[in-house]
């Protein structure tokens, strides 16, 4: 008869193959064939109890009530042990010795004599007997017809209910219930060598328990992963070290996340203070007619600030709690790994899974940026435009530079409109300034300081690129439109999609198709902000330390024979 195939335990990634440097005993299922073999030590001589001493298999130290004085050979057990028998739960094993007696005695003192359970909300009567509040109340309700209420213990009667809460007893019950007494006693009991058969040499990885071949029925561990304690010690050491490493990694991630959140908290508070001043100055220049609008905008800022701070503070609190749990888990594993006695170490492994529940948390930190862009940019124009919808500022000095335009592009006489031409390329003189592959053109003015704002009409188009470019950026060949190449732009693509040209692209949340795009540049602050110019709703913000002069950038995209994307881009520069 051959041994049954080994079934790998789900918590143990180590295969049954012998590892280099490990003991010669490989992990095998605890099958009848293995039991009948010569792997196990010979049967020791029967133990004869001395007069006046307790038998090694008394009912106080084993779940069975009685056991014969001698035990058959393992091969006999292997053939006669029933397959369907299962091990009683470890938590139900009776406590033994002085510790067990003490635990039972303490539990008896904490039992309500009515429900025979641990006290819940204990109260005392005038006779100094204790009961659960609910139990004694229900007992007295049943006695209402008699007109008197008595104590179920001493039968002393009470004319009026007099229930006194017992806080001290409630605290004792709470501490008793929270203390894992049975688990600790079981671990200490399991850590000791078998008193009848000397050292325990086997460990069941499936049940996470030390095995004495003679005391533990073989059928209970049939098809289980059974190995020697040396191999089990090494494997579980490795497993616990991996868990400890995961906890330490999680602790580091939580610490970094908390530092980021606290920095974000400080920056949000600082930005709020600065924005209050900026908003106040903008409204003061519009005097009394704008006071109501100022109040509304400040209230919106306070609401955004409160929402952002609340979100960050809640995340700080949650990550602080998770960090404490991670640290507790790491401490538990460090204490277990510090145990050098192999039996004690392995005996306590079974309870670690329950103690480590809820200790490992993924960081997954996400948060929304504080909407500073709502309160920066062309505030005066934004406020003025919201109050007087019929104002249409005339174009300012911003125009297109014909010397940079691709040969396929057609510019208006005033250099404020650009369109893609389907005709042959224009016979324009090539120069280092001109785009030769990308159908693009730059603005004629270079910015190196100050605050600037302009608008671009993009209505009825299906493709375009708008933004800024370094004056020294390459204009030859195929160009990657991204900040690392000196371009800060947003793009319309695929007919109705909008993205910021970051690395990779960032999809923009645009509900309605854009007709006009506002571009705000604060060079000194390193801000480039895009707006939906129709309602001044924010689209995207680039935050950069600009290295040199910047020029406005425009690409109307290629038009198609079917009439798509034939509309031009038109600059509508606005005075602030």
N, C-alpha and C positions, 0 to 999 in steps of 0.2 A: 504493500500500500504506500503510495507516495503522498508527500505533504501537499496540502492545499496551497494554491498560489497566494503569495503575500499581497495584501491589500494595503496600499499606502494610506496612512492617516492624513486627513485633509489639512491638518495644521503642521504637517512635517514634510517639507519639500525634499528631504534626503531620500534617495532611492535605496533599495535593498542591496545594491551592489556594494561590495566591501570598499571602504574608503582607504586611501593610502595612509599608513601610519596609525590606523585604528586597530582595535583588538580583533582577534581572529573570530570572535563570536559574532556572526551576522544576525541582523534582525529578522526573525522568522515568525510566521503565524503560530499561535499557540494551539496546534492541532493534535489530534490523537497520535498521528504518526510520530510527531516530535516527542510526545510524552512517552511513547513506548520505546524510544531510542535510548542510547547510552549517553546523551548529552548531560542529563541531570545526575546529581550525586547519588550514591547508593543510599538505600533506606537506612536511617539510623536505628539503633536498637530501641525497642519500645520504652517509653518513659513511664515508670511506675511511681505514682504519687506516694509520697511518704505519709505516714500517719500524722494527722494534724495539719497537713498542708493541703492547699487547693489544687485540684487537677488542672493541667495546662489548658484544657478546653472546657472550662467552666462556663456557665451561661452568662457570667458577668463580663467576660472578655471576648465573646464570639457571638454573632447573631444566632447561631444554633443553640438550642437549649441543652443538648447533651451530645457527646461524641464518644465513640469507643476508645478504649485505652490504647489500642494499637491500630495502625492504619495499613490497608493493603498496599501492595507495590503500585507505583505509578501506572504501569501498563494495565493493571486490572482496573484501576480508576478510569483510565482512558476508554476502556471498552464498555464500562458500565455507567459512566456519567451521563445523565440525560441531556439531550441537546437543547431542550426548550427552557432549561433553568436559567434564570437571570439573576445577577447580583443585586441584593437589596441596596437601595441608595445609601451612599456613604453618610449622608446627613442624618439617617435614621439609626446609625450604629449607636448602641448605648454607651454612655460615658462610663469610665471605670476608675477605680481608685478613689483617693481623697478628693481629687478635682471633680470627678463625676458626682460624688455625694454632695459636695458643696454646691455645685450647680443645681442639682435637683432640689436641695434644701432651700436655696434662694428662690427658685421658681415656685415652690410650694407656698412660700410666704407672699408671693405676688399674685396669687390666684384669688379671684372673686368667688366666694362660697355659693353664689347663686348661679352664675353662668359657667363656673369652673374654668375660666380663661383669665389671661393676664388682665389686670385692671385697665379699664379705659375711663378716663376722667374720674379718678377715684375721689370719693367723698367719705366723711366720717360722721357717725351718729353721736348722740350724747353719751352713749355707752362705750365709745372709743373703738367700735368695730367699723371696718372699712368695706365698701362695696363700690361697684361701678354706679355712676349716677343713674344711668338708664335702667340698670337692673333693680335698684332699690325703689326707683320711681314706679316701675311697672308692678313691683311686688305690692307697693302701697295702694296702687290703683285697684288691684284685685281685692284689697281689704276695705275698700270704701264702705261697703254695705255694713261692716261690723262697727263702723264709727270710730275705730281706734287703729293705730298703726304700730307694729312691733318690729323689733330687730330679729331678723332670721337666725341670728347666732344665739343670743341670750334671751329672746322673747320679751325684752323690756319694751313697754308700750310708750308711745309718744302721742300727745294730744294734737300737736301741730308739727308739721314737717320741719326738721332742723338739719339741713344738709350743709356741712362745712367742707369746702374744697380742701384737699390735702395736696398742697403744692410740692412738698418734700417727697411724698410717696409717688406723685406723678413724675418727678424728676428721676427717681430711682427706676421706675418702670421704663422711662425713656432711655436711660443709659443702659439698662439691662437688654432692652430690645435691640439697641444699636450695636451692642458688643458681640462680635462673632465668636461666642464662647465655644459652641459645638465644633466649628471649623478649626479653631486653635487646638482644642483638645484632640481632635481627630488627627491633625497634622503631627502633634507631638507623639501620639500613640503610634502612628504609622512610621515615624522616623526611627523608632527603636527596632533593633533586630528581633526576629522571632525568638521568644523565650524558649520554645521547645526545640527549634531546629537551627540554632545559631544564626549566622549572618544570612540576610536576604540577598540573593544574587541576581534576581530577575526584576525587570520593570516592564509593565504594560504601557506602551505609548498610546494605545487607543483609549484606555481608561485613565491614563496618567496616574498610575498607582504602582507601588512596590508590591512584589509578589513573593510569597513563600510557597513553593511548589506543593508542600505537604498540607498547608493550612488552606490554600485557595483552590477551589475545585477547578480542574483543567477545563471542563466544559464551559465554564463561565468566560473563558478567554479564547475559546476556539475561533480561529480566523482573525484574531487580534494581532496587532504588531507587538511582539514580545522580543526583548533584547536584554543583554546584560547591563548592569548598572553603570559600567564604565562607558559603554557606547551611549547609553541614555543620558549620562551626565554630560558628555561632549556635545551630543545633538541638542539637548535642551539649553545648554550654555550658549551654543551658537544661536538658537532661536531667540532666546531672551536678549542676547546682545543685539540682534537685528531689531527687535522691538524697542530696545533702549535707543538704538541709533535713530529709529523713526521718531521717537518721542523727542530726542535732542534736536533733530532736524525741524520738527514742528515747533519746538520751543524757539529756535532761532528765527523761523519764519514769523511766528507771532510777535517776537520782540521787534523785528524789523517793521512789521505792519503797524505796531503800536507807535514806534518812532515816527513813521510816515504820517500816521493819523494825528499825532500831537503837533508835528510840524505844520500839517494842513490846518489844524485848529488855530495855531498862532498866525499863520498867513491869512486865514479868513478874517480873524479879528482885526489884523492890521489893515487888510484891504477895506474892510467895512469903515474903519475910521477915516481912511483916505478918501473913500467914495463919498462919505457924508460931506466932507469939505468941498469936493469937486461939484457935487450936486448943488450945494448951497451957493457957491460962487456963480454957477451958471444961471440959477434962478434970480439971483440978485440983479443981474444985468438986464433982466426982463421986467424988474420992478413988480408993482402990485398986481398987474394983470395976470401974472404967472404964479401967484402965491398958491392958488388952489392946486394947480398942476404940480408944484413943488411938493406940497403935502402928500398928494397921491403917490408920487414917485418915491418919496422917503418911506412911506408905509410899505410900498412894494419891496424896497430894499430891506427893511426890517423883517418882513415876512420871509424873504429869501435867506437872510442871515439866520433867523431863528430856525428855519427848516434845515439849513446846512449844518449849523452848530449842533442841533438836536441829533441829526443823523450821525455826525462824527462822534459825539459824546456817547451815543448808544453803542456805536461800534467799539469805542474805547472800552466801555464797560464790558461788552460781550467778549472782546479779545482778552481783556484782563482776566475774566473768569476762566476762559479757555486756557490761558497761559498757566493759571494756578493749577488747573487739572492736569495739564501736561507735565508740570513740575512735580506734582504729586505722583503721577505715573512713573516718571523717571526715578523718583526717590524710592518707590516700591521696588522697581527692578534693580536699582543699585544695591539696595539692602539684600535682595535675594541673591544677586551675583556675588556679594561679599561673603556669603555663606560658603565655607570651605568643606564642611562635612557633607559628603555626597548624599547620605541618606536623608539628612535634614533638608538639604537643598531640593532633592527630588520629591520629598514628601509634601513640600509646600507649593509645588508647581501647580497642582490641581486647582488651588484657590486663586491663582494669579489672574486667570481669564476674567473671573467675576469681578475681582478688585480693579482690573484695568479697564472695565467697561466705561465708556464715556470719557476716557482720558486722552484719546488721540483725536484731534480735530484737524481738518483741512483748513488752510488759511483762506484761500479764495477771496482775497480782499478786493472789493469794488466800492467805489464811491463816485459821486457826481461832483464835478468841479463847481466851485462857487461861481455863479453867473456874473462875473465882473464886467463882461463885455456889454451887458445891458446898461451899465452906468458909465461907460467910457465912450469914446468916439465923439462925433459931432453933436454934443448935447444941445447946444443952442438951436441948431438947425432941426434936430429931432423934435424938440419942444415946440418950436415955431411951426413946424410942419404939421404936428398933431393938432394945433389950434387953428391954423389957417390952411385948409386943404387946397385953396385956390391959388396959392403962391407957387410959381414955377420959375426958379432962378435961371438966369441966362448962362450959357457956357462961359467958363473962365478961360485962363490962358493955356490949359492943358490941350495939346494937339498931338497929332501923330507925326513921326519923323519919316519922310519918304525914303531917305537914304538907307533905312533898315528894312524896308518892306520887301517881302518875297515877290518875285516877278509875276506870280499869278494874282497878286492882290491889287485891287483897284481902290484908290483913295479919292475922296471928294476934294474939291478945290480948297476948302478951308481946313482940310486935314483933320476932320472930326468924325468921318465915316469911312469904314473899310469894308470891302466885300470881296468874295472870291470870284475870279473871272474864269469862265469856262473856255474862253478863247485861248489862243496860243500865248505863251509867256511874253510879256512885254520886253522890248529890246532895251533893258535897263543896264547900265554899267555896273558890273560886279565890283564889290569892295569888301574889305574885312568886316564892315559894319552890317552888311546885308545877309539876311537869312536865305540859304540856298536850298534847303530841304523842307524845313518846317514852314508852313504858310502862316507866318507871324510878322508882327511889326511892333516897334517900341514907340513910347511917347517921346516927344521932343525935349521934355524937361527932365533933368536928373535931380533926385532928392538926396540930400546929405544931412538934413536936419529939419526940425519943425513938424507941424501938424498939417495934413493935407487930406482932402476928401473930394471924390468925384463919383459920378454915376455913369453907368454904361447901359444903354437900352439893348436888350437881348430878345425882345418879343418875337414870337413866331419862328424861332430857330430851334434846331434839333442837335446842334453841336457847336461848342465854343470853348475857349480857354481865356480867362481873365486873371490878371494879378500883377506881380512885380518881378523884375529880373535885375540881377547885378549888371551894372554897366559893362563890366569886363567878362560877362558870361559868354561862352562859345555860341556862335551863331551858324556854324558850318556843320553839315552832316546831320544825321539823325540825332535828336537831342532828347534826353530824359528830363521831363519837366518835374523836378523835385528839389527840395531845399539844398541837398548836398551838391547839386549842379548849379545853384544860384538862382533858382526859380521858386516863387511862392505864389501859387495859383489855385483857383478852383476851376472845375471843368463840368460841362454838361456833355453827357455821352449817352448812347443808346436811345436817343429820342426823348427820354424823360427821367434820366438818372443824373444825380449831382454828387460830386465827390471833391474832397480836398486832395491835391496832388502831394500827399505825404508818402512815406515809405513803410508799408504799402499804403495804397489809397484809403482815405477815410470817407465812408458813405455819409452824406449829409441828410439830415431829417428835414425835407422840404415837402410840405403838404400840397401846395398849389404851384403850378408852373410859374417860373420867374419871368417877369417882363422887364424888370430893371434891377440891376445890381449896384449897390453902393460899396465903395472901397474907401476905407479910412486908414491912413498911415500916420502913426506917431513914431517918427524915426528915433527920437531920443529915448523913448521908452521901449523900443524894440517891439512895437505892436503893429500888426497888419490885420484888420478886421473886415470881414465881408458881411453885408446886410442885404436883406430883401428891401430894396429902396422904396417899395410901395407902402409898407407898414413899419419899416425900420426894425423888423425882427432879425435877430442874430442868426448868421449862417455858420461862420467858422472864424477862428482866431489863430494866427501864426504868432508865436513869441520867439523872437530871434535877436541875437546881437549882430546887427547888420555890419559887415566888414567894410563897406565902401558905398559909392553912389548907387542909387536904385532908379530904374526907369519903369514906367508903367508898361505892361505887356498885354498884347491883344492877339488872338487868333480866331478868326471867324469860322474856321473849319472849311472843309471842301463842300461845295454845293453839288447837287446831283441832277442828272438830266430829267428825272421825274418831278423836279420842282422842289425837292426837300432841301432845306437849309440854304435857300437862296437869299434870305434876308440879310442885310449887313449888320455890323455892330456900329452903334452910334454913341459917341461920347457926349455926356450932358454934365459938364463940370459945374459945380455949385459953389457959390461964395458962402462961407459960414459967417 
